[in-house]
Amino acid sequence: MRNLTNLARRRNLFIGAGFAALLGALVIGQAALQKTVAAQNSGVMAPHFEVDPLWPKPLPNHWVLGMTIGVFVEPNDHVWIIHRSSATLANNEKPLELKTGECCAGAPPVLEFDQAGNLLRHWGGPGEGFEWPDSNHGIFIDYKGNVWIGGNGAPDSQILKFTKDGKFLLQIGKKGARRAAAAAAGAGEGQVAGFAGGSNDTENFGRVAKIFVDQKENEAYIADGYLNKRVAVLDADTGKMKRWWGAYGNKPDDTPMPPYDPAAAPTQQFHNPVHCADMSVDRLIYVCDRAGDRLQIFTPEGKFIKEAFYETNTKNAGSVWDIAFSKDPQQRYIYMADGVNEKVKIVDRQTLKELTTFGDGGRQPGQFYGVHSIATDSKGNIYTTETYEGKRLQRFLAKGMTAVTAMNQGALATWPGSK
């Protein structure tokens, strides 16, 4: 009888525990459901993306990428990147070059991929008739099919233009033009001893980060840059300087600034680097003041319109690295690469309000290590490149709109099948 009584007690305890667990699960599930419904009822929706872990295909010839610091997608959805190849590889990454093993070697700096992830073209590096950058930076394919490249190495004060097959067309500016033996190092990235900014120079640059070419006016917008503190606008055929401006549309001033201070008033000049200068469909110029944690907007003539700040406690290399626009006709969204906080921000373009983010630090697909450049294709897919030790290109497939349930979604939100 005692055994039967104990058995009944254990059964009741088991049933009670199971009921409690079930009740707890229902409470948690109800809370999650209420959170989702609340987000849906709030009307806050944002594009959702899914990482494509099998894109692009492996490179041939035992090639690997170095610091990958530029990406552009053509209207035919071919994807171009530029990277720093062997100069940014450790010896244990390039035994083939050093003749100490079979793998690997740095790939040529300029690479073109199709939508299947196949490598189509590869070229780049020093050649006759032009001065290749010490540290190439940024790539843009204009409406005539010309490939534009900048550089942020110490002596890089030039821009280069090539055909898609790598034939040299034009150099604007002279390498080494910013040398100044007595110049001291500044607080900003790119402000190294022995070089001085020249943000009002009409012929040379100061470590160009990115280039955008406007088809309507045949003008090139230059994010200039890591040493200079301006946006410069050129005739895209001749390279002749037409106009330039600094933060808030001010005349640029190269006086060294103290390190970025989140508690201080916004500076009246750009920090280094000025990292992007891209045009929207309504012909506004969006400028990344990377270390200043801000995005400033101008007319094509350089009249300041408005600005927004992001992750304002971010020091180091800053939070506003690069932007791309969504592919709907109105370009409703800005996708912003943040290489310190290791995520992509989704921003409402009209309000400049951050809606949500995806990504996190790490090396697996959907994670980032120095997410640097960003671009979109005609289907709305996103492409990112990573610098530092990230050294890769990733694709995120557009999966429509979803309710915003968290400001920072992390990396698992983009994992296949997560939604």
Sequence and secondary structure as in RCSB ss.txt:
>XXXX:A:sequence
MRNLTNLARRRNLFIGAGFAALLGALVIGQAALQKTVAAQNSGVMAPHFEVDPLWPKPLPNHWVLGMTIGVFVEP
NDHVWIIHRSSATLANNEKPLELKTGECCAGAPPVLEFDQAGNLLRHWGGPGEGFEWPDSNHGIFIDYKGNVWIG
GNGAPDSQILKFTKDGKFLLQIGKKGARRAAAAAAGAGEGQVAGFAGGSNDTENFGRVAKIFVDQKENEAYIADG
YLNKRVAVLDADTGKMKRWWGAYGNKPDDTPMPPYDPAAAPTQQFHNPVHCADMSVDRLIYVCDRAGDRLQIFTP
EGKFIKEAFYETNTKNAGSVWDIAFSKDPQQRYIYMADGVNEKVKIVDRQTLKELTTFGDGGRQPGQFYGVHSIA
TDSKGNIYTTETYEGKRLQRFLAKGMTAVTAMNQGALATWPGSK
>XXXX:A:secstr
 HHHHHHHHHHHHHHHHHHHHHHHHHHHHHHHHHHHHHHHHHT EEEEEEE TT S   STTEE  SEEEEEE T
T  EEEEE GGGG  GGG HHHHTSSS  EE  SEEEE TT  EEEEE S  TTS   SSEEEEEE TTS EEEE
E STT   EEEE TT  EEEEES TTTTB TT    SSTT  TTB   TT SS  S EEEEEEETTTTEEEEEE 
SSS EEEEEETTT  EEEEE GGG            TTS   SS  S EEEEEE TT  EEEEEGGGTEEEEE T
T  EEEEEE STT  TT S  EEEE SSTT  EEEEEETTTTEEEEEETTT  EEEEE  BSSSTT BSSEEEEE
E TT  EEEEETTTT EEEEEEEEEEEE   SB  SGGGSTT  
